[in-house]
Amino acid sequence: MNTQVQERPSEKAGQTLKVIDVDTHWTEPADLWTSRAPAKWKDRVPRMIPDADGVPTWTIDGDISLGLSSASSVVHETGRKAIGYEFTKWNVDDVHPGCSQAGPRIEVMDRQGIWAQILYPNVLGFGGQGRMRRDGENAVPTIDADLRLMATQIYNDAGAEMQESTGGRLLPQALLPWWDIKEAVKEAERCVDMGMTGININSDPHLNGMTDLSDDYWSPLWELCSDKGLPVNFHIGSSDSSNSWFGKSPWPSFDAGQKLAMGSAMMFIANSQVIGNIIISGLLERFPKLKFVSVESGVGWLPFLLEALEYQIAESGAGIDGRYSMTPLEYFRRNIFACFWFEHEDFAYVARKLGIDNVMFESDFPHPTCLYPDPLESAHRSLAGFSDEEKAKVLSANAARCYNLDLS
């Protein structure tokens, strides 16, 4: 099997830096859960079994589909990148081993000039929402809490193992049992003890019969994250609602390619709800040390959002009682990070408007739209005209500060 990474010659921006790619994905191995679960759980934890058409599909609790049958990778085992929907027919054996295995992933990173990667899940949902499946409008979860917790903990154990085995170069972010605040805090503490560097959480728990993230119910988690300096990641599609933007945004008459393009673009914008609600809620007044990250959403829309929030707060009287001590832009610069990958034309203006200290680089490997095979060629174009100090912040230092990484 040829697993060579296809590369084109290019000047790699920041080649002397320890470049940190803050958004990549892990194609979970088929036995990730079954190989680690106690015997009584092996038939209930996530596993791949053939569906009615014989297609290997991720299921939980026996035969409840998690809605994923492909490897979620556009990087073929030969190293070429798929275009369009071809990748949806690929399973784990069809894609590059670096999508799921630590050793081959490090080889890809070394060729690309990447020192470390932040990793996000696929199977359980970007915010872990995939374990809260419901029957239609029924408020009762179809998957019991003990099983959901077991799936969460096994995923985090596997992530911590990967981080340790690679000397901290691969950094999976922890999933939390967000449906139970006591268990969420306990699991976050456990993951910190294992050395994990950040958490993922459902951005819209209020749509699952819970309170929204500004409620005091969540304060124990925010206190822990503040005390530990633990960043809270909101990857696009981190709730059932935000994930639905992909399928519901395109017009029905579009062909598959048009739907993929439109759905992908709208997924970025869905994170504007998350960032806007965080700022409007007053959460950053109560917890001034919290760190939030808007992941895989780009940066170009953020200056408009922040200016719109400032205008609408003034127009609506929402801040007339003095509940906000800062402008939305000031809150953003103090508490929030954002990531870019494909933006070039106006990137310099946007990055400086938001604050150079708040912008980080990502590639989205190996998902659709990822920068492959040469992510730093794209970064070099985006950062043209930036000073060496600015480049170092965007490519390395900002991520190190956000995720508490040692660059020495």
Secondary structure as UniProt FT lines:
FT   TURN            13..16
FT   STRAND          20..25
FT   TURN            30..36
FT   HELIX           39..41
FT   TURN            42..44
FT   STRAND          47..50
FT   TURN            52..53
FT   STRAND          56..60
FT   TURN            61..63
FT   STRAND          64..65
FT   STRAND          75..76
FT   TURN            77..78
FT   HELIX           84..89
FT   HELIX           92..94
FT   HELIX           97..99
FT   HELIX           102..112
FT   STRAND          116..120
FT   TURN            123..124
FT   TURN            126..127
FT   HELIX           129..131
FT   TURN            136..137
FT   HELIX           145..165
FT   TURN            166..168
FT   STRAND          170..172
FT   STRAND          174..175
FT   TURN            178..179
FT   HELIX           181..193
FT   TURN            194..195
FT   STRAND          199..200
FT   HELIX           205..208
FT   TURN            213..214
FT   HELIX           216..218
FT   HELIX           219..228
FT   STRAND          232..235
FT   TURN            236..237
FT   HELIX           240..248
FT   TURN            252..253
FT   HELIX           256..280
FT   TURN            281..282
FT   HELIX           283..286
FT   TURN            288..289
FT   STRAND          292..295
FT   TURN            300..301
FT   HELIX           302..316
FT   TURN            317..321
FT   HELIX           328..335
FT   STRAND          336..340
FT   TURN            345..346
FT   HELIX           347..354
FT   HELIX           356..358
FT   STRAND          359..361
FT   TURN            365..366
FT   TURN            368..369
FT   HELIX           375..382
FT   TURN            383..385
FT   HELIX           388..392
FT   HELIX           393..397
FT   HELIX           398..403
//
